[in-house]
Amino acid sequence: MKNRSVLGLLFFFSLNAAAFAGETHTWYAGTTYTGSVETSGLVWECSGGTCVLTGPYGKGLNMAVCQELSAQVGGLDYYYNDAGMTWSEKENKALLDQCNSVN
């Protein structure tokens, strides 16, 4: 039982290592929507051209978050982050299409 508890704690800390290290990244999503949008507890600020989210949420692009944002703002023209990942009409179009498939 002790081993499971220790393993559980190690797993938790490994998943949250970026948050504990203070590493933050910024995500961008192209839309004409203006206002704040909440997806999975994260608040995006949308300026009528781009929605922006900054925080210690890892380095990847998340399909569930992308789809939730897309559904709320009426589709996305692009989705990328400052870690170098991009979904757009020119790069990874199939992933952007999957993101927007909820509309």
Sequence and secondary structure as in RCSB ss.txt:
>XXXX:A:sequence
MKNRSVLGLLFFFSLNAAAFAGETHTWYAGTTYTGSVETSGLVWECSGGTCVLTGPYGKGLNMAVCQELSAQVGG
LDYYYNDAGMTWSEKENKALLDQCNSVN
>XXXX:A:secstr
 HHHHHHHHHHHHHHTHHHHHT  EEEEEE S EEEEEETTEEEEEESSEEEEEESS SS  HHHHHHHHHHHT 
 SEEEETTS EEESSSSHHHHHHHHTT 
